[in-house]
């Protein structure tokens, strides 16, 4: 039995038969926590305001994952720090990668057309005005043909969240059959709660479905698609890449052309850049947080995350035009 939670994160000592589950990001940790309610608590790797896109795995966290019984991640594209780690996981660790259509999860292609940033990670400050050459890209920055890379932000579609819950309950039940009934009961309750959350948010968003907006990076496609929203562009494809002055000028022109009512930053985005991109456009400034960087982890986080997205969209898009 692994003791990663107690040894690495200084959590209270766990009972010898408590499942040892490690999860990468807050929204998935919340869903896993609900499935495990009354049995144990999963360990969260990407904590605080850290982003999975840029997270650096500490030796203690790597050790926790290697000693776990189950390790849950979304994909190596969302969490590049897991790529090499999972190749060396011992056979005792069950790996669950959620961005997998065989689990019933709907996967969308990275958006390539329209006003969205092309998914070629061109490091605009370094390579502005030319395509990146082979070998210039970083570890998570590869050129891809359209349709090759799937958008990893799968949890923002409530239907996907339900499929994730089902998959987690199945894997945990196979690992710990003595808790199968509890896992399955918890999963059923969680899916029902997500259905209620889905209906509530759909009702909240009716008034803004036709109102165009721009996001910091294209992390919201699953949310947009599920609720029929009108995201028309992004400032950058990845939150770890600084948009160039040229890019900001292009986005500002798009905001004017498409009459986007709001431009949404993220918690770690620099306010000055947002002011630059919205200057003289009439667009209002809002904030969206796709992974819950500002939220406290726990089983309540998934609901809070989606409710906060809906609230912030409605508050900005229905506000009077900026002057």
N, C-alpha and C positions, 0 to 999 in steps of 0.2 A: 504493500500500500504506500503510495506516494504521500509526502507531507509537505507539498509545495506551498500550500496556503499558509501554514503555520510558520515554516522556516524562512520563506522568502519575503513574505509580506507582513510578518509579525502579527498575523491574525490569531485569534484564540485557538488553542489546540482543538483539533477535530477528533471525533470518535473514530475508532479504528475502522468501522464499516461505513463511514460517510464517503460518498462518491467524490472523487477528486477530479474536477472538471475545470479547465482553463479556457477562457474566451478572450478574443482580441479586443473588440470594440463595444462601447456602451450600449447601443441599441440591441445588439445580439445578446449581450450579457443580460439585459433586462428580460428578454424573451426566455432565455435559458433559466434565469432565476425563477420565473413563474412556473416553468415545468418542474423545477427541482424543489418548489416550496414544500416545506415539511420534511424534506429528505436531506438537503444540504445546500450550500451556497457556492456558486462558481467563483473562480478567481478572475479578475479583470486585469488585462495587460496594459492597454492604452488608456491611461487614467488622466484626470484633470483636463486641461485644455489642449492636450497633445492631439495631433492629427495622425491618422493611420498612414497617410500618404508620405509623411516625413519622419515617422517615428523610428528611433534608433533603439534596437533591442539591447537591454543591459544583460550582462552575464547572469544576474540573479533571475531575470525573467525567462531567459533561455533555459535555465536550469529548471524552473517551475514547469515549463512546457514539456521538457524532456522527461520529467518525473510524473507528469499527470497521467491519468487513466484515459481521459478523453480531452482532445484539443479541438476547439471549434473556431473556425475563421470564415471569412466571406470568400476571398480569393487572393491569389498572389498579386493580382493587379491592384486591388485595394490596399492590401497589406504587404508591400514588397519585402518588409523585414522578415516575413515568414518563408520566403522562397527557398533559401538555402537551408534554413532550419529544418523544414519538414523532410528534406531529402535524407537527413541523418537521424530522424526520429526512431527510437527503439520500437520493436514490434509490440511492446506492451502498451504503447500509446495508440488509441483509436483516433484517427484524424477525420473530422467532418468538415468538408469544404462545401459551403452552402450555395455558391453560385453554380448550380448544377441542375440542368433541366430534368434529370432523372428523379430529382426530389420533388418535382411539381412546381419548381420555381420558374416564373416567367423571366426570361432574359431578353433585354433589348440591346441592339447594337449601339455603340457609341455614335452620337449624332455627327454626321459628316457634312450635311447640306444646310442650305438656308443661311441664316445669320450666325449659326453657332461656329465656334472656333474649331477649325479642322484638327483632327486628333493626330498631329504629327509632332507635337512638343518641340517647336522650333527654337527654343531658348532665345527669345526675341532680342534680348539685350546683346547677345553674342553673334547671332546669325541673322540679324534683321536684313531683309531684302534678298535673302538667298535660302534655298532649301538646305537642311542639315545634311552633311555628308555622312556616309556610313562610318560608324564607329564614334561619332561625336556625341551620340545620345548617352544619357546616364543609365543607371541600372534599370530604372522603371520607365525610360523614355525611348521607346522604340517606334519606328515607322510601322504602320499597319495598313493593310488593305481594308477597304470599307467592309464591315460585317465581321472582320476577324476578331476584333476585341469587343467584348460585351461590357456594357455599363455595369459596374459592380455595386451601385447604390441600391441594391435590391430590396432592402428592408422598408423603403419609403412607399412601397405598394402594400397596402394591408393584406391583399390576397397572398402576396409573397410571404408576409409575416406569418400568416396561418400555415403556409407550407413549411416554413422554417420550424415552427412549433411542432408540427407533425413529425418532421425529420428528426428533430432533437429528441422527442419523446421515444421514437422508435430506437434510436441508437442507444439512449440511456437504458431503455428497457432490455435491450439485448445484452448490455454490459452488466446490468444489475437486475436480473429478473425478479428478485425478491421485492423490488419496488415498482414493478411494472404497473400494477393497478393505480398506484399513486401518481406515477408519471402520466398515465393515460387520462386519469381524471383531471389532473391539472391542465393538461393540454386541451381537453375538451372545454374546460372553463375559460381558458385563455382565448381560444378561437371564438367563443361566443362573445367575449368581451371585445375582441378586435372587431367583430361584426357591428357591435353597437357603436364603437368608436368611429368606424368607417361611415356609418349612417349619419352620425352627428357632424362629422367634418364635412361630408358631402353637402349637408344642409347649410353649413356656415359659408361654404365657398360658392354657392350658387350666384351670389351677387357679383363675383369677380371673374367668372369663367371666361368672359370675352375681353377682358382687359389685359393688354400686352405688358410684359415686364422683362427686365434683363437681370440675370443673376451673376454673381462673382465667378463661379465655375460651374460647369454643367453637371451638377450633382442631383438634380431634382426631376429628371426625366420620368422616373417611375411614379412620383407623386403627381406630376403634371398630367401624365397619360391616364392615370387612374381616376383623377378628379376632373379631367377635362379643362385644364388651365391653359393659358396662352403665353408661356415663356417663349421669347423670340430671339434670345441671344445670351451669350456669356462673355465676360471680360477676358477670361483665360480658361484653358482646358483643365488646368491643374492648379490647386491652391499653393503649391510649392514653387510656382514660377511667376516671376515678376513681369507684368505686362509692360511693354515698351511704350514710349511716348507716341510712337506711330500707332500702336494698337489702341491706345486710349482715344486717340483722335478718330480712328475708324469706328470705335464703339459709340462715341459721342454722336457721330454722323448717323449711325443706325438708330440711336434713340430718337433723334429728331425725325428721321424718315418714317419710322414705324410708330411714332407717337407713343412710345413706351411710358406708362404712367409712373413706374417705379424702377429703381435699380437697387438690388439687394446685395449688401455686403455679407461677410461672415465674421464671426467674432475676432479672428486674427487678421482681418484685412485692414490695411492702412486707411484711415479716414480721409487723408489728403488726396489719395488717388481717387476715391469715390467722389469727392468734391470736384476734382478735375474732370472726370468723365461725365458728370451731370451738369457742368457749367453751361448756362444759357440754353438748356434743353427743356426746362419746365418739369423735368422728372423729379419725383420725390425720392428720398433715400430711406431704405429700410434695412432690416437684417434678418437673415435666415441661417439656421444652424443645422446642417444635415446629419450630424453625428452626436449631438448633445454635448458639445464641448463645455457649455456653461451650466449643464445640469448635473445634479448629484446622481451617481450610479445606483441602481437598484431595480427591483421589479416594476416600479412605477414609472421608470424613465421612458419607456416606449410610448405610452399614452401622452406623457408630457411633451415629448418631442414632436409628435404629430399635431397635437393641439397648439403648440407654440408656432409651428409653421403656418397653420391655418390662421391663427390670430394675427400674426404679423403680416401675412399676405392681405388679409381683409383690411386691417388698419391702414396700411399704406395705399393700397389700390383704391380704396373708397374715400381717402382723404382729399381735401381740396388741392388743386394743382399748385405746384410750387411757383413762386414768383421770383 
